[in-house]
Amino acid sequence: MPADSGNSTIIIKRVVASGEGGHHGGAWKVAYADFVTAMMAFFLLMWLLNATTEKQRKGLAEYFNPTIIQTQNGGSDSTFGGKDETAEESSGEGQGASKDTRQSQSSEDAKFETMAREVQDQLTGSGAESMQMTNILRHVVTRMTDEGLVIELTDLTNEPLFVGDTAQPGPELRELSGILTRVLGRVKNDVAISGHVRAYPEMLIQSPVWSLSDARAHTLRNLLGEAGFADKRVQRVTSFADRRNRSMNPMDPGNNRIEVILLR
């Protein structure tokens, strides 16, 4: 064993890996990700150019390069600052446009309300031609709901629409059915009919509320048909018995009524 073995020099060589060492480097991954992102942006641009109209492209351009456009409403004309298209312009095929359904629905609602007001005027006595007509129309109460125009035919004190607690119509109801047929014959909307009656004492063995309200609703339907009203326009006939009273007193005769709903 050599005598100077304990004094030998130890040499340590440090190897520094190069950042460009073949596949072990990560720079190419960053470059590839940038390339893929650029390609996605390119294809998105090509799709937008093909799927939009000239006005829509102008709106998109103004969205990314905004300008202040003063209008009466204090804002821009459309979502992207461009000009809204008319119904004719937005109905073109292959232009990526659609009609404004909310505006169309609002227009339909406005038309219905205008028509319903005319019907109300004729059924509430404001358009009556004589005092006799005004008196018979005192049985009619109208109101607007989400479903349509509700026309209530109600009993008056000492002037019921039916004979006693039966479904036999009185002369007032026959006359009202003729008036309804004439007025509703001027419009095309379908109708629904529902019967309502007052409550009866619980001591009765069998309460007539369901059968009576149903029979009275069908009586009015038959009277309308006899007066010339198209039966196909009647969408449903419903009985509510004494479940939807108008008065706080469930046995109040004022709860007896037939409702004709002019549907939207």
C-alpha positions, 0 to 999 in steps of 0.5 A: 500500500503506498505511503502517500495514499492518505494525501491523494487529491480528489477531483470533483467535476460538475456537469451543467445541463444545457437548456437546449439538450434535445427532448429534455428541454421545455421551450418547444412546448411553449412554442407549440401551445402558442401555435395551437392558440393562434390556430384556434383564434384563426379558425374562430375568426373564419367562422365569425366571418362566415356566420355573421352579417355585415352589420353584426361584424360591424357591431363586433368590431365596435365592441372591441373598439368601443365608441360612444353612441348617443341615443334617446334611451341613453345607450347604444342601439344594440348589444354590441353598439351596432344597429338592431336589425328589423324583422325582415332583415333578421329572417334571412337564412344562413345569416345567423340571425333570429326574430325577436320573439319577445317583441313579437309576443308583446305585439300580440299582447297589445293586439289582444288587449285592444280587442278585449277592451272593445269586447268589454265596452260592448258587454259592460253597458257602455256600448248599449243601444237601449235602457233594456240592454243596459239593464240586462248587462248589469249581470256582466262583470269583466276582468283581464287575467293572464289567461285572457278576458274573463266574462262573468255572468252573475246573479243579481238580487231577485234576478237569478240566471237560473230557476231556483237551484237547478240548471234550467236557464231563466230568460235573462240567461237566454238573452245574455247568451244571444248577446255573447254570441253576437259580440264574441262572433266578431272575434276569432279567439277560442273560449272556455266555460266554467261553472260556480255555485254557492255552498250548501249546508253540510247537513245535506246527505249529498251536496249538489255543488259539483253536479249543479256547477257542471250542469249550469256550465253545459247549459250555457254552452248549449245556449251559445250553440243554439244562438249560433256560436261555433261549438269548435271554439269551446276549448273546455267546460269546467265545474268548480263547485263552491271552491272559488267563492267571490263572497266571504260568505260561502252560501251567498247567492252572489257566488252563483256565476258562469265564467266565459273566458276569451282565451289569448 
